[in-house]
Amino acid sequence: MNLSDFVTTRSAAWDDFQGDLHRAGGRPERLGTDGALEFGRRYRAITADLAYARRRFRGDPVVARLERLVSDGAQSMYGRRERSGSPLRFMTTGYWRLIAERPGPLAAAGFTTIAAVVLAALWGLHDPAAALGLVPSQFQTAAHVHLHKLPGGATTLAASAGSIFINNIQVSFLVFAGGLLLGIGSLAVLAYNGLMVGALAGITLQAGNFGIFLRYVLPHGILELSCFTVAAAAGIRLGWALIDPGWLSRGESLRRQARPAVAMIIGTAPCLVTAGLTEGFVTPHALPLPAALAVGLALGGAYWGLVLLRGFKAAHAASPTGTRRGSVPPAVAAAPRAPALPGA
């Protein structure tokens, strides 16, 4: 049987199984007794199809489609279901796994943040007059030499902690929502935020005020930029769902990615609150540079330490659908021993 005959003969069964997956929503019992039994029969048939396709059509997109169907089917029948309504479990494991399970968007967002800060800092160092236009007006006097504190009423920040929270949430929402513009909006907002920070860094460095800048930015800045980066990664997931929906429709692909992406934003909110509290009640005291560095590294290090220790460990143990990343369920691993189709 050649590839064309194989796809023509079996594609209707694959479409039927994908429809069952959609109706079941991860719970085959919703299909009723007869429907659940038929679901199991179709799953075993598609597992055999996958075994055959791997032997005969290795590298063809039909193999990837069947692997996706079998993986989703295995999770629907055998996958572990985490208890719903368990915020503690989510915050101790689930949130960090969501961050780590898609390293591509996370790397793209992280690179954008770092590149924007570095490039703007170099610009501010070599052309402070031009870079000053990116800096909020209350901080533009940072270009003056011999400052003893960061301008802009930093000592009154504690009284406006609420506005800090609102600003952080607004930035995170804009970064996340920008994902609907194919991910470009997320990267653009993230880059603009990084450019402002970098420009201020370069300007203060050129004016001899860099130590003051660090004292006022380090305590909250590392965690804050980390939260924005993760929010952008969530937005990029939405954008990529539209760019590359695979065998799904773009609407279905977007719906599948929306839930984990929104969960990432929800999980980031407490971290933003922590950054806002630090910015409102610690930063205004202008800690000595070693103390400011210690606070910033403690908060940022704890955040990324949890991503590494909790997130990547959980992500390597199980994909978002409950199967090992880069592998397939046991039923699929056993598929090469399934019988070939009649007439093959």
N, C-alpha and C positions, 0 to 999 in steps of 0.2 A: 504494500500500500504506500503510495507516495504522499507527500505532504498535503497536496491539494485535496486528495480523496480523504485523507485523515481529518482535515479541518472541516470539510463539507459534511462528512458523516457524523462527526462528534460535536460540532460547535453548538447545535441546538441543545444537547444535553448540558453542555457547559453553561449556556445562557440560563437554562432552567435552574441549575444548581446555584448560580449567582443570584437569581431571583429568590430562591429559598433562603439564601444567606441574608438577603436584605429583609425579607419578611420575618425571619426568626430573630434578627437583632441580637445574635449571640446566645439565644435560648431556643433550641430546636423544639422544645415542648410546646412552644407557642403555635407550632404548625399542626397540633393535634396528634393523636396516636398514629393514624395512617400517614400523615405528613412527615412525622418524625422518622418512621420506618423507611419511607421513601427517601428522606434526606440521607439516611445512613447508606442505603443502596447506591444512591447517586455519588456519595462521597467515595465509596469503594471503587466504583467504576472510574471515577476521575483519577484516583490514585493509580489504577492500572494504566489509564491514558498517559499519565505523567511518566511512568516507568517506560512505556513504549516510546514516547516522544524523546526521552533522554537518550535512548539507545539509537534511535533512527534520525532524529532531527536536532542533535546537540547544537546549541548556539542560536537556534531559531527563536524568535519572540514567542512562539506558541509555548515553549517550555517555561518561560517566565510567567506567562498567563496561568498555566496549569499549576505552577508552584504557588502562585498567589492564592488560587482557589483552594488548593489542598491545605495550605497553611491556615487560611481563614476557616475552612471547614473543621480542621483539627482543633483549632482554638474554640470554635463554637461547641464542639462536642466534649472535648476533654480539658480545655484550658481552665486554669485556676481563675476564679472570680474573686477579686478583692471585695471585702465588705464595703458596701456603700455607706456613707455617713460616718466615716472614720477619719476625721481631720488629723488626728495624731499620726496615723499611719501614712497619710498623704504627706504631711510635713516632714516626717522622719525618713521616708523612702520614696514615695511616689513622685513628689515634686522634683527631687534631685535626679531621679531616673529620667523624667521627661526632658530635663536639660541635657543630659548626657547621651540620650538614645539617638539623637540626630546631630552628630558632630559637625556635619557640613554647614548648616545654618549658623551654628554657634561659632564656628571658625570664621565664617564670613562676617558676622557681626563683630566679633572680637578684633579682626584685622581692620575693619572699618573704623572702629573706635580708636585703636592705637595709631593707625595711619593719620587720621584726622588730627589727633592731639599733637603728634610729632611734627607733621607738616606745618600746622598753624603755629607751633612754638618756634620753628625755624623762621617762619615768615615774620612773626612778632619780634624775633631777635634781630633780624637783618633789616626790617622795614617797619618799625613800630608805629609810625604815623599812619601807614596804610592799614595795618592790622588792627589799629585802635577802633576802626569802624565796626568790627565784629563784637567788641566788648560792650556789655551793657553800660549805659551812661553812668550809673552809680559807681562803677569800678574804673572809669577811664582815667581818674587821677592816679591810678597805679603806675602810670608812666612817669610820674614825678619822682625825683630822687629823694633819698633821705626820709622815707616814710617810717613811722613807728608802728603803724597798724594799717590793715587793709581798709581802704576807704569804702564808703557806701553804707555807713551805719551798721557795720558788722556787730558792734557791741549791743545792738538792739534786736538781734535776730531771735533771741529767746522769746521775746514778746510776740513774734510773728511766726511761731512754729506752725500754726495752722496753715498759713499761706505757703509755707515750704512744702507741707504735705500735699497741698492742692497742686502746686507746681510740679512736684515729682510725679504725681499721678497723671497729670495732664501730659507730661512728656512721655511717660510710659504708654499711655493710651495712643498718642499720636504715632509713636514708634511702632506699636502693635498694629494699629489700623492701617498704617502705610503698607502693610503686607498685601492688602487687597489690590494695590497697584503693582502686582507681580513682584512684590518684595522690594521694588526700587524705592518706594516711599519710606519703608522702614530704614533702609540704608541711608537715605537722604537726611531724614530727621536725626538719625544717630550721628551722621557725619557733621551736621551743623552744630549739634550740641558739643561734639568733640572739638570742633574748630574754635568755638568760644572759649573753652577751657584752655586749649593749646595756645591761642592768641594771647590770653591773659598771662599764661606762663612765660611766653617769650618776651612780652612787654616788661614784665616785672624782672626777668633775668637781665634784660638790657639796661634797665634802670637801677639795678642793684638791689631790688626788693624781692628777689626770688625766695629768700628765706621766709619772709612774711607771707608770701603767697602759699608756700608749703604749709606753714602753721595754720592757715585758715582753710586750706582745701584738703589736706591729707586725712584728717580725722573722719570725715564723712565721704570724701570724694571717691575713694577706691570702691567702697560698697555701692555708692550711688551709680557710678558708671557701670559697675557690674550688673546692677539691676536693669539699667537701660539696655545693656548688651543682650541680656537674656530676653527682654521684651522684644527686641528686634529679631532675635532668633525665632521667637514664636510667630512674629509677623512674616518672616521669610518662609516658615513652614506653610502658611496660608498661600503666599505667593507661588511657591513651588507646586502646591496642589493644583493651581490653575495652569501653570506652565506645563507640567508633566503629570497629567492625571492617570497615565497608564491605560489600563483597559476600562477604567471607570469613566463615567461622564464627568465633566468638570464640576457640576453641581454636587455629585456624590463624593468626588474626591475632596472638595472643599468642606463638605459636611464631616467627613471622616477626620480631617485634620483640625477642624475648628474646636472640637472638644479638648484634645490635649493642649492645643495652643491657648485656649481660654484658661485651662487649668494652670498653665505656666504663669499667666498673668495674675491669677488669684494667689498662687503660691509666692509670687514675688512681692505682693502687697505688704506682708509683715516686714520683709527686708527693707522695703522703701520707708516704712514707718520708722524702723530702727535708724536708717540713714537720716531721716528727717529729725528725729529726736536728737541725734548726735549733732546735726547741723544747727539745731535750734538752741541746744543747751550746753554743748561741749565746745564747739567751734568758736563761739563768741569770746571765750576766755583766752584765746590766743595762747595755747599751751606752748611750752618750750618745744623746739623742733624735735628732740628725741621722743618726748611724750606724744606729740602729734603723730609722729611716724609709728610709734607703738600702737596707738589707738587705731590708726588707719589700717596697718598691717594685720592687727588682731581681727578687725571686722571683715576686711577683704579676704584674709587668709582663711578665716573660719568658713566663709561662704564657699570659696573655691575648693577648700579642703573637703567640704561635704559633697560637692559635685564629684570630686575625684573618688573619695572613699565610699560614699553611699550611691552616687549616681552611676558612675561608670561600672562599678561592681554589679549593680542591679541590672544595668542595661546590657552588660555582657552575659549575664545569667539568663535574661529573658528579654525579648523584644516587646514593644507595646502590645502585641497580640498574644504574648505569652510563650513564644517560641524563641529558641536561641537565635541571636542575630547572626546572619550569614549562614544559617543552617535551616533545616526543615524539620518538622515533627517526626517522631519515631515512625509513624505510619508511612511518611514519605521516604524516610531512609530505607525502609524495607521494600519500597516500591519496585526496585530492580528485580526482585524475585517474583513479581506478579506475572501472570501469564500474558503472552502477547495476544493481540486481538486476532480473532479469526480472519483468515484470509491474508494475514500480513506476510 
